[in-house]
Structure formats: structure tokens, C-alpha cells
Amino acid sequence: MQLKLGQYSVALGENLEGTLTVSSNEDFDATEVRCEISCVERAVVIRQEYDPQLRRMLPRQVQESSVLFAAKPVLSGPLHLANGETRDFPLSINIPAGGRATLQGMDRSVTWSIKGVVAVDGRPDVTSSVAGLQVVQPSAQPVIKEKEVVRQVVMIPCKYCGMLMDQLVTVCPNCGAKRTG
């Protein structure tokens, strides 16, 4: 079994595209063909644990993990595979927009992985090798700003007090006289 992905880097909210190729060396009936994709976060945390020898709580550094996302999309239902037969199963899996991007830090990591699975009743599932994915933040869309209209202010003197005022005003801001002309 071989899992071929179009690309091993995908943005949050986009679809992961690829093909799962299954080749058979014997006749058998499969209950389903699926992929298993997961996102796991691992973090190093400080926990207070009781030490029975010292009879007190002590801080201990431990690693915790949490599954942030897991899915098992089915590519095919029950089917019969004959000896020497090869079949391709296209896959398109949406990476949730609200998911977490891949991260590798000193005390925290977020990893994405995917594998192909052929389930057979009465036998262990046959799996492909596990492929790691690089999940990134979506690129920002360019922001298009409207052109700013620059207005040129022309100043004219007031006929009565001589103070300069904007040519568009109808009353002098200094003396209150109505502009004429």
C-alpha cells in the first residue's frame, strides 16, 4: 500500500489531495479502505506529584499529549481484491480552518500525520507508512485600499477683515461676515 500526496504542505482550511494505491498479493475481501489523519499536541508541563519517600509534593517535569483533531475518512466500502490487482483510491481531506498549524518548539509541538488503512475482518488492518504533514497558516489576502482623494485647499482673504479663509466656506470664521463673490 502506498500513500501519494499532491503536496506535503497544506494551509488550514484547504483540502489535502492525493491517492492511496493498494496492490494485492492474494485474494481477500476488505471491509473498507480509509485514511487516518490526526493532529497531536505535545507539551512539557510542571506537575505537582507526591513523593512518598520525602512525604511532600514536588514539582516534576512531565510530557502530556492531546489529540486536537482526528478523522477517518472512508475512501471505499466493502470490496474484493484479487491476487495481482492494483487499485487507486483518490482522497480529498479538508484540514479544518480552526485547526492548529504545525509547530516545533522547545517545550511544545503540534504534529500532523496521515496513513492509509485497508480493514480486513479477522485480520489486523494493513496500513501504509505514516506520512508527516506540514500544516501552515493560510496566506493573508492582499488588502486593496481605495485611492485617497487629495483635496487642495485654496485660501482667499476676507473682504472685510482680511483674514485668510477656505474658498469653500460661506462665512468668515474670524469676523462672521458673509463671503461675497
C-alpha positions, 0 to 999 in steps of 0.5 A: 500500500502506498500513500501519494500526496499532491503536496506535503504542505497544506494551509488550514482550511484547504483540502489535502489531495492525493491517492492511496494505491493498494496492490494485492498479493492474494485474494481477500475481501476488505471491509473498507479502505480509509485514511487516518489523519490526526493532529497531536499536541505535545507539551512539557508541563510542571506537575505537582506529584507526591513523593512518598519517600520525602512525604511532600509534593514536588514539582516534576517535569512531565510530557502530556499529549492531546489529540486536537483533531482526528478523522477517518475518512472512508475512501471505499466500502466493502470490496474484493481484491484479487491476487495481482490487482492494483487499485487507486483510491483518490482522497480529498481531506479538508484540514479544518480552518480552526485547526492548529498549524504545525509547530516545533518548539522547545517545550511544545509541538503540534504534529500532523500525520496521515496513513492509509488503512485497508480493514480486513475482518479477522485480520489486523488492518494493513496500513501504509507508512505514516506520512508527516504533514506540514500544516501552515497558516493560510496566506493573508489576502492582499488588502486593496485600499481605495485611492485617497482623494487629495483635496487642495485647499485654496485660501482667499482673504476676507473682504472685510477683515482680511483674514485668510479663509477656505474658498469653500466656506460661506462665512468668515470664521474670524469676523462672521461676515458673509463671503461675497463673490 
